[in-house]
Amino acid sequence: MKLTKEKSELQDYNKSIKYEWLETNGLGGFASATIIGTNTRRYHGLLIAALDPPVNRISMLSKLDETVICGNDIFELGCNNYNGAVAPQGFRYLKSFSKDLFPEWHYQLPNGVEIKKTIAAIHGENTTIIMYQVLEAAVAFQFDLLPLVSARDFHSLTHSNQEINQDAFFENSVLNVKPYHDLPQLFIAVPNAKYHHNPLWYYNFEYPEDLNRGQEYTEDLFSYGRFSKLLSKGDTLGIIISTDNPKDKKAFRLFKNEKARRKKCIATADNSSQKILHLAADQFIVNRGEKLKTIIAGYPWFTDWGRDAMIALPGLCLSTGRFADAKDILSAFMNSVDQGMIPNCFPNVGQKPEYNSVDATLWFFIAIKKYLETTGDKQFVLQQVLPVMKNTMDWYHKGTHYAIHVATDGFLEQGTAGEQLTWMDAKIGTWVVTPRTGKAVEITALWYNALLIYADILKLNNEKQTAKTFIKQAERIKNDFTQMYWNEARQCLFDCINQDDKDPSIRPNQLFALCLPFPLLAGKKAASILKVVTDKLYTPVGLRSLSPDHPDYKGTYSGNEVQRDEAYHQGTVWSWLLGPYIEAIRNVKGAEGEIEVQQIVDNFNYHFTEACIGSISEIFDGDAPHKPRGAIAQAWSVAELLRVINRQ
């Protein structure tokens, strides 16, 4: 399952800075950078700590740049972009990069010194460890380490200032600093090293990915001083970077435990691709508070979102055997239900959840069905979940947030002017790019499924008479669905209906009428929908959000925030949609579709070494070559591929 990049790619700067690595700690914190060590975005760093899991994330340590000093020879292994000037250029010494359980680098210097470096984020701690092993060295050499401190909210940037606390304490091989009064302490343990205090600002680090996104893109970083240590062939050095004092901890012991934990994560995986996906899945399941779990929607900038969590839960948790985590995630969202709705997202500490999603709660019903089928946990579903479902049905029928209500025809209707409630939720100021007010096609499919799932659970609870009411309502929707949504001219479904206005845009949302547990369509019409989606929307990395022949189609996702939001659901490819697409193929074509399904999965595998090594990007350009964009690792992208591979 090892994913590798060789010397020829690593020593091409412009190519290698496109590849990134990611380590996560199960709290919402992480470490990440490019594979050559250059930070190209504000979210890169060696320790981004989640102080109130999974939020209140602080970038504490940006970098730890290494230098090998051997006689008169000095080799700097780091790599920084200073206003376009790349210095030092340590990537020239890289022999290989690999990602197996952990990211690993192999440096080969002109004087024969070879060093292996491994980075690991420790689960359950705001701790990153870096381990070095000297593979070859003719003589002993001095190994220097320069920590570059960011100490800021992870969404922001820092610049030189007089407020930073320049005091540092070094005792028993542990450096202890507290950059600002309102931030935690930062500890860096370098066993048996010397510390040379020399507080300095380093100026004008440039982050080209932020520049590309139309954001501020330069930063200053602070160094308290430098570590130095003599190393020889066969030596190892384990460094601990943490917001907790590591005085009683050993880096290699932490690494051993973390390695064992990750091996358990891949124990049920059948092949290399599944092992990659199982490890990727593990990165998104994090603590919410002290007792519950949640799902980070994507790294590096997302927190936990209801819709994303419910869609991702079957793949991340049920396909990997993490049933207790699934239960804790469901409980976390049920604890915050308001007017029958689970949160669309949990903002930062001290802020109330937001409920601007018509479908997050409907996906909750789908997740519950899959949880029950996989675990058989009737007690949890009947005693804790069913009351929440009843509450949802009551509120949806009488009307809840954002004018979400059951219309007189039994269909679910949603939306008021200026609100974005479906998954196509880009909004620029007061302008909703894809408003989809009324009866969006996938919302109807989800509502139909929610009614039948609810009825099944009522029957399980011996409420058979009540269940019949909801079955009858679902049957009414199915009977009226084709007449309401069928677009005869295009031989597929209308995307959204708002009174007499029927949107003929060809979007992937119509697939949900074919791929959910209770499909609304089968036969020739289902086959026709699948053909239209394949012809207009399918790419090797996912489905376009809008057909290229639409006048509003945007083939490239780039530019400032406004330009990006204009393209977000107007042609941009979403990899998570491969799950519904594959499910639709199986439902429409049966066993004959399995060869096609396998080809789709095989065609996607190249992406594991294209952007964030070992994970899946959020989105891609609609136009070839479908460049990866957005978040470097997205939960539902990983989850949906896992789910369909495992037939969850």
SVG drawing of the C-alpha trace seen along z (x, -y; Angstrom):
<svg xmlns="http://www.w3.org/2000/svg" viewBox="-53 -46 89 56">
<polyline fill="none" stroke="black" stroke-width="0.4" points="0.0,0.0 3.1,-2.3 2.6,-5.4 5.8,-6.9 7.4,-9.9 10.8,-9.4 13.8,-11.7 13.0,-12.9 9.7,-14.4 10.9,-15.6 13.7,-17.7 11.3,-19.5 10.2,-22.3 7.2,-23.5 5.9,-19.9 6.6,-18.7 4.9,-21.6 1.6,-20.4 1.9,-17.2 0.9,-17.4 0.9,-15.2 -1.6,-15.1 -1.4,-13.8 -4.3,-14.1 -4.7,-13.6 -8.3,-12.5 -9.1,-15.9 -9.5,-18.0 -5.9,-19.0 -3.3,-18.1 0.0,-18.6 0.5,-19.1 2.8,-20.6 4.0,-19.9 6.2,-16.8 9.3,-18.9 8.7,-20.8 7.6,-24.1 4.5,-25.6 2.2,-26.8 -0.9,-27.7 -1.7,-29.2 -3.0,-25.8 0.3,-24.1 2.2,-23.5 3.7,-20.9 1.3,-21.4 -2.2,-22.8 -3.8,-22.1 -7.6,-21.8 -8.0,-23.3 -11.7,-22.5 -12.1,-19.4 -12.8,-19.5 -12.7,-23.4 -10.7,-26.3 -7.8,-25.3 -4.5,-27.1 -1.4,-26.9 1.4,-26.7 4.5,-25.6 4.8,-26.2 8.2,-24.5 11.2,-22.8 14.0,-23.4 17.0,-21.0 20.7,-21.7 23.5,-19.2 26.9,-20.6 29.9,-18.3 33.3,-20.1 33.1,-23.0 30.0,-21.5 26.6,-22.9 23.5,-21.2 20.1,-22.9 17.2,-20.4 14.4,-22.9 12.7,-24.7 10.9,-28.1 9.4,-30.5 10.4,-34.1 8.5,-36.4 9.2,-34.1 12.8,-33.3 13.1,-29.6 15.7,-29.2 17.0,-26.9 16.5,-24.2 16.6,-21.1 14.4,-19.3 17.6,-18.8 18.7,-16.2 15.5,-14.2 15.9,-10.7 12.4,-9.6 9.1,-10.3 6.7,-7.6 3.3,-7.3 2.5,-4.0 1.2,-4.2 3.1,-7.5 4.8,-10.0 8.5,-9.3 11.4,-11.1 14.8,-9.8 17.5,-12.4 20.8,-11.7 23.5,-14.4 26.5,-14.8 28.9,-13.9 27.3,-10.5 25.1,-11.2 21.7,-9.6 18.8,-10.4 15.3,-9.0 12.6,-11.2 9.2,-10.2 6.3,-12.4 3.3,-11.3 0.4,-13.0 -0.5,-11.2 -4.1,-10.2 -5.9,-11.9 -3.2,-14.5 -2.2,-17.9 1.1,-16.3 3.3,-15.8 6.5,-13.7 9.3,-13.8 11.8,-10.9 15.2,-10.8 17.4,-7.9 20.9,-8.2 21.3,-5.5 24.8,-6.5 27.5,-8.8 31.2,-8.4 31.9,-10.7 29.8,-12.4 28.0,-15.6 26.2,-18.4 22.4,-18.4 20.7,-21.8 17.0,-22.4 15.3,-25.8 11.7,-26.0 9.6,-28.6 6.6,-29.6 3.2,-30.8 1.1,-30.9 -2.2,-32.1 -5.7,-31.1 -5.3,-28.6 -7.5,-30.7 -5.3,-33.8 -1.7,-34.9 0.8,-36.5 3.2,-39.3 6.2,-40.6 5.1,-42.4 6.3,-43.5 3.6,-41.6 5.1,-38.2 6.7,-36.8 10.4,-36.2 11.2,-34.4 12.0,-30.7 12.8,-28.0 14.9,-25.0 15.2,-22.3 15.8,-18.5 15.9,-18.8 12.5,-20.4 11.9,-24.0 8.9,-25.7 7.5,-28.9 4.2,-30.8 4.1,-33.1 1.0,-35.1 -1.0,-35.3 -4.2,-33.9 -2.6,-30.9 -1.3,-27.7 2.3,-26.8 4.3,-25.2 6.7,-22.4 9.5,-21.0 11.5,-18.1 14.8,-17.3 16.6,-14.7 20.2,-15.5 20.3,-18.5 21.8,-21.9 19.6,-25.0 20.9,-28.4 18.5,-31.2 18.4,-33.8 14.9,-35.3 14.3,-36.5 11.6,-37.2 11.8,-35.6 10.0,-37.6 7.9,-37.3 7.1,-33.6 4.9,-33.4 2.0,-30.9 1.1,-30.6 -2.0,-28.5 -3.5,-31.4 -2.5,-33.8 -4.3,-31.6 -7.4,-31.7 -7.4,-35.5 -6.3,-35.7 -3.5,-37.4 -0.5,-35.2 2.6,-36.4 3.5,-35.8 6.3,-36.3 7.4,-33.6 9.2,-33.8 12.1,-31.7 13.2,-31.5 16.5,-29.9 18.1,-26.8 18.7,-23.2 21.9,-21.3 23.0,-17.8 25.9,-15.5 24.7,-12.5 26.5,-9.5 25.6,-6.5 22.9,-4.4 21.7,-7.2 18.1,-8.0 16.5,-11.2 12.8,-11.5 11.3,-15.0 8.0,-15.8 6.1,-18.9 3.1,-19.4 0.8,-21.8 1.3,-19.4 4.6,-19.0 6.2,-15.9 8.8,-15.5 7.7,-12.0 7.2,-10.9 9.4,-9.3 8.8,-9.9 9.6,-6.3 7.2,-4.9 4.5,-7.2 5.2,-6.2 5.1,-2.5 1.6,-2.9 0.4,-5.0 1.7,-2.5 -0.2,0.3 -3.4,-1.8 -3.2,-2.4 -2.5,1.2 -5.8,2.0 -7.5,-0.5 -6.5,1.4 -6.9,4.9 -10.2,5.6 -9.0,4.1 -8.8,6.7 -6.3,5.1 -3.9,2.1 -6.6,-0.3 -8.8,0.5 -5.9,0.0 -5.3,-3.4 -9.0,-4.2 -9.2,-2.9 -6.3,-5.0 -7.8,-8.0 -11.1,-7.4 -9.5,-7.3 -8.4,-10.9 -11.9,-12.3 -13.3,-10.6 -12.6,-12.9 -13.7,-13.8 -16.6,-16.2 -16.1,-17.2 -15.0,-14.6 -17.4,-11.8 -18.8,-11.9 -17.4,-11.7 -18.0,-13.6 -16.7,-13.8 -14.5,-16.6 -15.9,-17.4 -12.6,-18.1 -9.0,-19.2 -7.5,-21.7 -10.3,-24.3 -13.7,-22.5 -15.2,-21.6 -18.1,-19.1 -21.1,-19.5 -24.4,-17.6 -25.0,-16.7 -21.4,-15.7 -21.3,-13.6 -24.5,-11.7 -23.4,-11.0 -19.9,-10.0 -20.9,-7.9 -21.7,-4.6 -18.4,-4.6 -16.1,-5.9 -17.6,-3.9 -19.8,-1.0 -17.6,0.1 -14.6,0.1 -16.2,1.8 -16.2,-1.3 -19.7,-0.8 -19.2,-2.5 -17.8,-5.6 -20.9,-5.6 -23.2,-5.5 -21.3,-8.4 -21.5,-10.5 -25.2,-10.0 -25.6,-10.8 -23.6,-14.0 -25.9,-15.3 -29.1,-14.1 -28.0,-16.1 -28.4,-19.3 -31.7,-18.7 -33.8,-21.9 -37.3,-21.9 -36.8,-18.4 -33.5,-19.2 -29.9,-18.2 -27.4,-21.0 -26.0,-21.8 -22.8,-22.8 -21.2,-23.4 -19.4,-26.7 -16.6,-27.6 -16.7,-27.6 -19.5,-29.6 -21.5,-29.9 -24.9,-28.2 -25.3,-25.5 -26.7,-26.5 -29.7,-24.6 -29.7,-25.9 -30.0,-22.5 -33.1,-20.8 -31.4,-17.5 -28.9,-16.9 -31.8,-15.5 -33.0,-13.3 -29.5,-11.9 -29.6,-11.2 -32.5,-8.8 -30.4,-7.1 -27.5,-6.7 -29.8,-5.3 -31.1,-2.7 -27.6,-1.6 -26.5,-1.6 -29.4,0.6 -28.9,3.0 -25.1,3.3 -25.1,3.5 -28.6,4.8 -28.6,2.3 -32.3,2.2 -32.1,0.9 -30.3,-2.3 -32.5,-2.9 -35.8,-2.3 -35.0,-4.0 -32.8,-6.9 -33.3,-7.5 -37.0,-6.9 -38.1,-9.8 -35.8,-12.1 -37.3,-10.7 -40.8,-11.3 -39.9,-14.8 -38.6,-15.4 -41.7,-14.1 -43.9,-16.3 -41.9,-19.4 -41.5,-18.7 -45.2,-18.2 -46.2,-21.4 -43.3,-23.4 -39.8,-24.1 -36.8,-26.4 -36.5,-28.1 -40.0,-27.4 -39.3,-23.7 -42.6,-21.9 -44.7,-19.2 -46.8,-20.6 -50.4,-19.7 -49.3,-17.1 -47.2,-15.3 -43.8,-16.4 -41.3,-18.2 -41.0,-21.9 -38.2,-24.2 -36.6,-27.5 -37.1,-31.2 -35.5,-33.9 -31.8,-34.4 -31.3,-31.0 -29.3,-28.0 -30.6,-24.8 -29.5,-21.9 -25.9,-20.6 -25.5,-23.1 -25.1,-25.8 -22.7,-28.5 -23.7,-32.0 -22.1,-35.3 -23.3,-38.1 -27.1,-37.9 -26.9,-36.1 -27.5,-32.3 -25.7,-30.9 -27.9,-27.8 -31.0,-28.6 -33.1,-25.5 -36.1,-26.7 -39.2,-24.5 -39.0,-20.8 -35.4,-19.8 -35.3,-16.3 -32.8,-14.8 -34.8,-16.2 -37.9,-14.4 -36.0,-11.2 -34.6,-11.6 -38.0,-12.5 -39.5,-9.4 -36.8,-7.3 -37.2,-9.0 -40.9,-8.2 -40.3,-4.5 -37.3,-4.2 -39.4,-5.8 -42.3,-3.4 -39.9,-0.4 -38.7,-1.5 -42.2,-2.1 -43.1,1.4 -40.0,2.6 -41.5,0.9 -44.9,2.5 -46.5,-0.7 -47.8,0.9 -50.9,-1.2 -49.0,-4.4 -46.5,-3.1 -49.2,-2.6 -49.9,-6.3 -46.3,-7.0 -46.2,-4.2 -49.3,-5.6 -47.7,-9.0 -44.6,-7.6 -46.7,-5.7 -48.5,-8.9 -45.1,-10.5 -43.9,-7.6 -47.1,-7.6 -46.8,-11.3 -43.1,-11.5 -42.6,-10.6 -45.4,-12.9 -43.9,-15.7 -40.2,-15.4 -39.9,-13.6 -38.3,-15.8 -39.4,-14.2 -37.3,-16.5 -34.0,-15.5 -35.1,-12.0 -34.1,-12.6 -35.4,-14.5 -36.0,-18.1 -33.6,-19.3 -36.0,-21.4 -39.6,-22.4 -40.9,-25.7 -44.6,-26.0 -44.9,-26.1 -41.1,-26.6 -39.3,-23.4 -35.5,-23.6 -34.2,-21.5 -30.5,-21.9 -28.7,-18.5 -27.2,-18.0 -26.2,-14.9 -29.0,-15.3 -31.4,-13.2 -29.2,-10.1 -30.7,-10.0 -34.0,-8.9 -32.1,-5.7 -29.5,-5.0 -31.0,-5.4 -32.3,-2.3 -35.8,-2.8 -35.4,-3.9 -38.2,-6.0 -37.5,-4.8 -36.4,-1.7 -36.6,-0.3 -36.2,-2.3 -36.5,-5.7 -33.8,-4.9 -31.5,-3.6 -32.1,-6.8 -31.3,-9.0 -28.1,-7.0 -27.1,-7.4 -27.6,-11.2 -25.6,-11.5 -22.8,-9.4 -22.7,-11.3 -22.8,-14.8 -21.4,-14.6 -19.1,-11.6 -15.3,-12.1 -12.7,-9.8 -12.6,-11.7 -16.3,-12.3 -19.4,-13.9 -19.7,-17.4 -22.3,-19.5 -23.7,-20.9 -23.6,-19.8 -20.9,-21.6 -23.6,-22.6 -25.3,-24.8 -24.7,-28.5 -23.7,-28.9 -21.2,-26.1 -17.8,-26.9 -15.0,-24.5 -12.4,-25.8 -12.6,-26.4 -10.1,-29.2 -9.7,-32.8 -10.9,-34.8 -13.7,-33.7 -16.5,-35.2 -15.1,-33.5 -14.7,-30.2 -18.2,-30.3 -19.6,-31.0 -18.1,-27.8 -18.6,-25.6 -21.7,-23.9 -21.8,-25.1 -19.7,-22.5 -17.1,-21.7 -16.5,-18.0 -17.4,-16.4 -15.7,-13.1 -18.2,-12.1 -20.8,-11.7 -19.0,-8.6 -20.8,-6.7 -24.4,-7.5 -23.2,-7.0 -21.9,-3.5 -25.0,-2.7 -27.2,-3.8 -25.2,-1.6 -25.7,1.4 -29.4,0.7 -30.0,0.2 -27.6,2.8 -27.4,5.4 -24.6,7.9 -23.8,6.8 -22.7,3.4 -19.9,4.8 -17.3,4.7 -18.1,1.0 -18.0,0.3 -14.6,1.9 -13.3,-0.1 -14.6,-3.3 -12.8,-2.5 -9.6,-1.5 -9.7,-4.7 -9.8,-6.8 -6.9,-5.2 -4.3,-7.5 -5.6,-10.3 -4.2,-8.8 -0.7,-10.2 -2.0,-13.3 -2.7,-15.9 -2.8,-15.0 -1.0,-11.7 -3.2,-8.9 -6.5,-10.8 -9.1,-12.3 -9.7,-15.9 -13.0,-17.7 -13.5,-18.9 -11.9,-19.0 -12.1,-21.2 -15.0,-20.3 -12.7,-20.6 -9.9,-18.1 -7.4,-17.4 -9.6,-17.8 -7.1,-19.5 -7.7,-18.8 -9.2,-21.8 -10.7,-22.8 -10.0,-20.9 -7.1,-18.5 -8.9,-15.7 -12.6,-15.4 -14.6,-13.0 -17.5,-12.1 -15.1,-11.7 -13.3,-9.0 -16.4,-7.6 -18.5,-7.1 -15.7,-5.2 -15.3,-3.0 -19.0,-2.4 -19.6,-1.3 -16.5,0.9 -17.8,2.6 -21.4,2.6 -22.5,0.8"/>
</svg>
